[in-house]
Amino acid sequence: VYYEFKDLKMPTLLLIGTSDTTAIGKDIAPPEVKAKIGHYAVLGKQVAKLIPQSTLVEFPGMGHAPQMEEPAKFHQALLAWLDKTNPVR
């Protein structure tokens, strides 16, 4: 789906834990592939550049589930973005 990110037309929020290293199949991947996957501190920025109306919110030092690690910070970021992109009038 990576190649389709540029086609997204709607506002998109990316909530990324910078210490996330999740990658499906990483445990069975060859070393040269394993070295290239699951680097979300880099991938988040790359994807944000590809999606025209994206907003990237990074959670330094957090992993795959910032919504569980720091729920208050996560919800604050989410609700602020929702208010900014679709304010209730």
PyMOL commands that place a pseudoatom at each C-alpha (Angstrom):
pseudoatom trace, name=CA, resn=VAL, resi=1, chain=A, elem=C, hetatm=0, pos=[0.000, 0.000, 0.000]
pseudoatom trace, name=CA, resn=TYR, resi=2, chain=A, elem=C, hetatm=0, pos=[3.021, 2.290, 0.390]
pseudoatom trace, name=CA, resn=TYR, resi=3, chain=A, elem=C, hetatm=0, pos=[2.818, 3.336, -3.259]
pseudoatom trace, name=CA, resn=GLU, resi=4, chain=A, elem=C, hetatm=0, pos=[-0.815, 4.456, -2.784]
pseudoatom trace, name=CA, resn=PHE, resi=5, chain=A, elem=C, hetatm=0, pos=[-0.145, 6.915, 0.060]
pseudoatom trace, name=CA, resn=LYS, resi=6, chain=A, elem=C, hetatm=0, pos=[0.296, 9.789, -2.415]
pseudoatom trace, name=CA, resn=ASP, resi=7, chain=A, elem=C, hetatm=0, pos=[-3.288, 9.229, -3.588]
pseudoatom trace, name=CA, resn=LEU, resi=8, chain=A, elem=C, hetatm=0, pos=[-4.916, 9.852, -0.209]
pseudoatom trace, name=CA, resn=LYS, resi=9, chain=A, elem=C, hetatm=0, pos=[-7.115, 12.942, -0.430]
pseudoatom trace, name=CA, resn=MET, resi=10, chain=A, elem=C, hetatm=0, pos=[-8.373, 13.226, 3.144]
pseudoatom trace, name=CA, resn=PRO, resi=11, chain=A, elem=C, hetatm=0, pos=[-6.586, 14.720, 6.151]
pseudoatom trace, name=CA, resn=THR, resi=12, chain=A, elem=C, hetatm=0, pos=[-4.548, 11.930, 7.737]
pseudoatom trace, name=CA, resn=LEU, resi=13, chain=A, elem=C, hetatm=0, pos=[-3.091, 11.709, 11.233]
pseudoatom trace, name=CA, resn=LEU, resi=14, chain=A, elem=C, hetatm=0, pos=[-0.017, 9.563, 11.849]
pseudoatom trace, name=CA, resn=LEU, resi=15, chain=A, elem=C, hetatm=0, pos=[0.585, 8.758, 15.525]
pseudoatom trace, name=CA, resn=ILE, resi=16, chain=A, elem=C, hetatm=0, pos=[4.011, 7.108, 15.732]
pseudoatom trace, name=CA, resn=GLY, resi=17, chain=A, elem=C, hetatm=0, pos=[6.048, 5.797, 18.646]
pseudoatom trace, name=CA, resn=THR, resi=18, chain=A, elem=C, hetatm=0, pos=[9.659, 6.508, 17.670]
pseudoatom trace, name=CA, resn=SER, resi=19, chain=A, elem=C, hetatm=0, pos=[10.932, 3.332, 19.354]
pseudoatom trace, name=CA, resn=ASP, resi=20, chain=A, elem=C, hetatm=0, pos=[8.482, 1.088, 17.480]
pseudoatom trace, name=CA, resn=THR, resi=21, chain=A, elem=C, hetatm=0, pos=[10.296, -1.717, 15.680]
pseudoatom trace, name=CA, resn=THR, resi=22, chain=A, elem=C, hetatm=0, pos=[7.240, -3.814, 14.808]
pseudoatom trace, name=CA, resn=ALA, resi=23, chain=A, elem=C, hetatm=0, pos=[7.491, -5.588, 11.456]
pseudoatom trace, name=CA, resn=ILE, resi=24, chain=A, elem=C, hetatm=0, pos=[5.439, -8.601, 10.413]
pseudoatom trace, name=CA, resn=GLY, resi=25, chain=A, elem=C, hetatm=0, pos=[7.766, -11.475, 9.553]
pseudoatom trace, name=CA, resn=LYS, resi=26, chain=A, elem=C, hetatm=0, pos=[10.814, -9.810, 11.088]
pseudoatom trace, name=CA, resn=ASP, resi=27, chain=A, elem=C, hetatm=0, pos=[11.560, -12.941, 13.114]
pseudoatom trace, name=CA, resn=ILE, resi=28, chain=A, elem=C, hetatm=0, pos=[11.963, -15.034, 9.953]
pseudoatom trace, name=CA, resn=ALA, resi=29, chain=A, elem=C, hetatm=0, pos=[13.402, -12.384, 7.641]
pseudoatom trace, name=CA, resn=PRO, resi=30, chain=A, elem=C, hetatm=0, pos=[16.955, -12.732, 6.317]
pseudoatom trace, name=CA, resn=PRO, resi=31, chain=A, elem=C, hetatm=0, pos=[19.450, -10.441, 8.101]
pseudoatom trace, name=CA, resn=GLU, resi=32, chain=A, elem=C, hetatm=0, pos=[19.708, -8.029, 5.149]
pseudoatom trace, name=CA, resn=VAL, resi=33, chain=A, elem=C, hetatm=0, pos=[15.912, -7.570, 5.126]
pseudoatom trace, name=CA, resn=LYS, resi=34, chain=A, elem=C, hetatm=0, pos=[15.621, -7.471, 8.919]
pseudoatom trace, name=CA, resn=ALA, resi=35, chain=A, elem=C, hetatm=0, pos=[18.064, -4.549, 9.009]
pseudoatom trace, name=CA, resn=LYS, resi=36, chain=A, elem=C, hetatm=0, pos=[15.757, -2.476, 6.773]
pseudoatom trace, name=CA, resn=ILE, resi=37, chain=A, elem=C, hetatm=0, pos=[12.335, -2.966, 8.393]
pseudoatom trace, name=CA, resn=GLY, resi=38, chain=A, elem=C, hetatm=0, pos=[10.569, -1.626, 11.444]
pseudoatom trace, name=CA, resn=HIS, resi=39, chain=A, elem=C, hetatm=0, pos=[12.379, 1.706, 11.802]
pseudoatom trace, name=CA, resn=TYR, resi=40, chain=A, elem=C, hetatm=0, pos=[9.365, 3.905, 12.525]
pseudoatom trace, name=CA, resn=ALA, resi=41, chain=A, elem=C, hetatm=0, pos=[11.376, 6.945, 13.637]
pseudoatom trace, name=CA, resn=VAL, resi=42, chain=A, elem=C, hetatm=0, pos=[12.456, 7.153, 9.971]
pseudoatom trace, name=CA, resn=LEU, resi=43, chain=A, elem=C, hetatm=0, pos=[9.397, 5.586, 8.322]
pseudoatom trace, name=CA, resn=GLY, resi=44, chain=A, elem=C, hetatm=0, pos=[6.951, 7.980, 9.979]
pseudoatom trace, name=CA, resn=LYS, resi=45, chain=A, elem=C, hetatm=0, pos=[8.699, 10.990, 8.453]
pseudoatom trace, name=CA, resn=GLN, resi=46, chain=A, elem=C, hetatm=0, pos=[8.921, 9.323, 5.035]
pseudoatom trace, name=CA, resn=VAL, resi=47, chain=A, elem=C, hetatm=0, pos=[5.230, 8.437, 5.001]
pseudoatom trace, name=CA, resn=ALA, resi=48, chain=A, elem=C, hetatm=0, pos=[4.231, 11.924, 6.202]
pseudoatom trace, name=CA, resn=LYS, resi=49, chain=A, elem=C, hetatm=0, pos=[5.998, 13.385, 3.158]
pseudoatom trace, name=CA, resn=LEU, resi=50, chain=A, elem=C, hetatm=0, pos=[4.082, 11.044, 0.838]
pseudoatom trace, name=CA, resn=ILE, resi=51, chain=A, elem=C, hetatm=0, pos=[0.585, 11.789, 2.152]
pseudoatom trace, name=CA, resn=PRO, resi=52, chain=A, elem=C, hetatm=0, pos=[-0.507, 15.238, 0.913]
pseudoatom trace, name=CA, resn=GLN, resi=53, chain=A, elem=C, hetatm=0, pos=[-2.633, 16.290, 3.919]
pseudoatom trace, name=CA, resn=SER, resi=54, chain=A, elem=C, hetatm=0, pos=[-0.830, 14.412, 6.662]
pseudoatom trace, name=CA, resn=THR, resi=55, chain=A, elem=C, hetatm=0, pos=[0.068, 15.433, 10.166]
pseudoatom trace, name=CA, resn=LEU, resi=56, chain=A, elem=C, hetatm=0, pos=[2.783, 13.461, 11.944]
pseudoatom trace, name=CA, resn=VAL, resi=57, chain=A, elem=C, hetatm=0, pos=[2.745, 13.272, 15.727]
pseudoatom trace, name=CA, resn=GLU, resi=58, chain=A, elem=C, hetatm=0, pos=[5.734, 11.433, 17.150]
pseudoatom trace, name=CA, resn=PHE, resi=59, chain=A, elem=C, hetatm=0, pos=[5.918, 9.985, 20.643]
pseudoatom trace, name=CA, resn=PRO, resi=60, chain=A, elem=C, hetatm=0, pos=[9.631, 9.895, 21.549]
pseudoatom trace, name=CA, resn=GLY, resi=61, chain=A, elem=C, hetatm=0, pos=[10.793, 6.719, 23.237]
pseudoatom trace, name=CA, resn=MET, resi=62, chain=A, elem=C, hetatm=0, pos=[7.446, 4.970, 22.875]
pseudoatom trace, name=CA, resn=GLY, resi=63, chain=A, elem=C, hetatm=0, pos=[6.857, 1.758, 20.995]
pseudoatom trace, name=CA, resn=HIS, resi=64, chain=A, elem=C, hetatm=0, pos=[4.009, 0.292, 18.981]
pseudoatom trace, name=CA, resn=ALA, resi=65, chain=A, elem=C, hetatm=0, pos=[1.202, 1.323, 21.338]
pseudoatom trace, name=CA, resn=PRO, resi=66, chain=A, elem=C, hetatm=0, pos=[1.552, 4.930, 22.512]
pseudoatom trace, name=CA, resn=GLN, resi=67, chain=A, elem=C, hetatm=0, pos=[-2.191, 4.884, 23.201]
pseudoatom trace, name=CA, resn=MET, resi=68, chain=A, elem=C, hetatm=0, pos=[-1.440, 2.383, 25.986]
pseudoatom trace, name=CA, resn=GLU, resi=69, chain=A, elem=C, hetatm=0, pos=[1.946, 3.718, 27.111]
pseudoatom trace, name=CA, resn=GLU, resi=70, chain=A, elem=C, hetatm=0, pos=[0.818, 7.342, 27.543]
pseudoatom trace, name=CA, resn=PRO, resi=71, chain=A, elem=C, hetatm=0, pos=[-2.945, 7.464, 26.976]
pseudoatom trace, name=CA, resn=ALA, resi=72, chain=A, elem=C, hetatm=0, pos=[-3.319, 11.086, 28.108]
pseudoatom trace, name=CA, resn=LYS, resi=73, chain=A, elem=C, hetatm=0, pos=[-0.681, 12.337, 25.648]
pseudoatom trace, name=CA, resn=PHE, resi=74, chain=A, elem=C, hetatm=0, pos=[-2.117, 10.179, 22.883]
pseudoatom trace, name=CA, resn=HIS, resi=75, chain=A, elem=C, hetatm=0, pos=[-5.677, 11.405, 23.446]
pseudoatom trace, name=CA, resn=GLN, resi=76, chain=A, elem=C, hetatm=0, pos=[-4.538, 15.020, 23.705]
pseudoatom trace, name=CA, resn=ALA, resi=77, chain=A, elem=C, hetatm=0, pos=[-2.785, 14.756, 20.322]
pseudoatom trace, name=CA, resn=LEU, resi=78, chain=A, elem=C, hetatm=0, pos=[-5.730, 12.964, 18.722]
pseudoatom trace, name=CA, resn=LEU, resi=79, chain=A, elem=C, hetatm=0, pos=[-8.381, 15.344, 20.036]
pseudoatom trace, name=CA, resn=ALA, resi=80, chain=A, elem=C, hetatm=0, pos=[-6.325, 18.438, 19.144]
pseudoatom trace, name=CA, resn=TRP, resi=81, chain=A, elem=C, hetatm=0, pos=[-5.941, 17.167, 15.575]
pseudoatom trace, name=CA, resn=LEU, resi=82, chain=A, elem=C, hetatm=0, pos=[-9.638, 16.318, 15.284]
pseudoatom trace, name=CA, resn=ASP, resi=83, chain=A, elem=C, hetatm=0, pos=[-10.575, 19.781, 16.535]
pseudoatom trace, name=CA, resn=LYS, resi=84, chain=A, elem=C, hetatm=0, pos=[-8.148, 21.407, 14.098]
pseudoatom trace, name=CA, resn=THR, resi=85, chain=A, elem=C, hetatm=0, pos=[-9.273, 19.411, 11.059]
pseudoatom trace, name=CA, resn=ASN, resi=86, chain=A, elem=C, hetatm=0, pos=[-12.999, 19.405, 11.804]
pseudoatom trace, name=CA, resn=PRO, resi=87, chain=A, elem=C, hetatm=0, pos=[-13.903, 22.037, 14.376]
pseudoatom trace, name=CA, resn=VAL, resi=88, chain=A, elem=C, hetatm=0, pos=[-17.422, 21.906, 15.758]
pseudoatom trace, name=CA, resn=ARG, resi=89, chain=A, elem=C, hetatm=0, pos=[-19.217, 25.118, 14.937]
for i in range(1, 89): cmd.bond("trace and resi %d" % i, "trace and resi %d" % (i + 1))
show_as sticks, trace
zoom trace
